Amino acid sequence: MEAELELLKRKMLLQMMTPKARSKCPVEPNGDSKKLNEIINKCKVVIVDFWAEWCGPCRLVEPIIERIAEKYKDRISVVKINVDLNPDVAAAYEVMSVPTVLVFHNRDLVRRFIGYSSYLYKNLDELIKKLL
């Protein structure tokens, strides 16, 4: 009985000392309005990439978004929205050209990047560091 009690104590102590797992913020490559709303309500920082297959600058932004997603894995969420498949979402967020990258913090839109820039990675990285 005493050995079982000691085992139980150790197990409980270990549980108390182990940090609680954060809720994972997903990377969503095929976002739509429902998924986007769920993620914005769930995650502290959300990056939304509005793109189109025919868009050349979107192809330049894609590796930047992927790099940001990898660097901040499980701490931010990244949602990619194809504007041709989701024109309603693009209209709701007043996206007039692609690529457009929106940054949400605690459900609020805090920054909008339009087009490709060689400084996009640096600007996103600095902003995310401030928001986390």
Residue pairs with C-beta under 8 A, 6 or more apart in sequence:
22 74
22 75
23 42
23 43
24 74
25 39
25 42
25 43
25 44
25 45
25 46
25 74
25 75
25 76
25 77
26 39
26 77
27 69
27 73
27 77
27 78
27 79
28 35
28 36
28 39
28 77
28 78
28 79
28 80
29 80
30 80
30 82
31 39
31 48
31 79
31 80
31 81
31 86
31 89
32 81
32 85
32 86
32 89
33 86
33 88
33 89
33 92
35 79
36 48
36 79
36 81
36 89
39 46
39 77
39 79
40 46
40 104
40 107
41 107
42 77
43 76
43 77
44 76
44 105
44 106
44 131
44 132
45 72
45 75
45 76
45 77
45 103
45 104
45 105
45 128
45 131
45 132
46 76
46 77
46 78
46 79
46 103
46 104
47 65
47 68
47 69
47 76
47 77
47 78
47 79
47 101
47 102
47 103
47 104
47 124
47 128
48 78
48 79
48 80
48 81
48 93
48 101
48 102
48 103
48 104
49 61
49 62
49 65
49 78
49 79
49 80
49 81
49 99
49 100
49 101
50 81
50 83
50 89
50 90
50 93
50 95
50 98
50 99
50 100
50 101
50 102
51 58
51 61
51 62
51 80
51 81
51 82
51 83
51 98
51 99
52 58
52 82
52 83
52 84
52 98
53 82
53 84
55 98
55 99
57 98
57 99
57 115
57 116
58 98
58 99
60 116
61 99
61 101
61 116
61 120
64 120
64 121
64 124
65 78
65 80
65 101
67 121
68 76
68 78
68 121
68 124
68 125
68 128
69 76
69 78
71 125
72 128
72 132
75 132
76 128
76 132
81 89
81 90
83 89
83 90
83 95
83 98
93 102
93 109
97 114
97 115
99 114
99 115
99 116
100 112
100 113
100 114
100 115
101 112
101 113
101 120
101 124
102 109
102 111
102 112
102 113
103 109
103 110
103 111
103 112
103 113
103 124
103 127
103 128
103 131
104 110
105 131
110 127
110 131
111 127
113 120
113 123
113 124
117 123
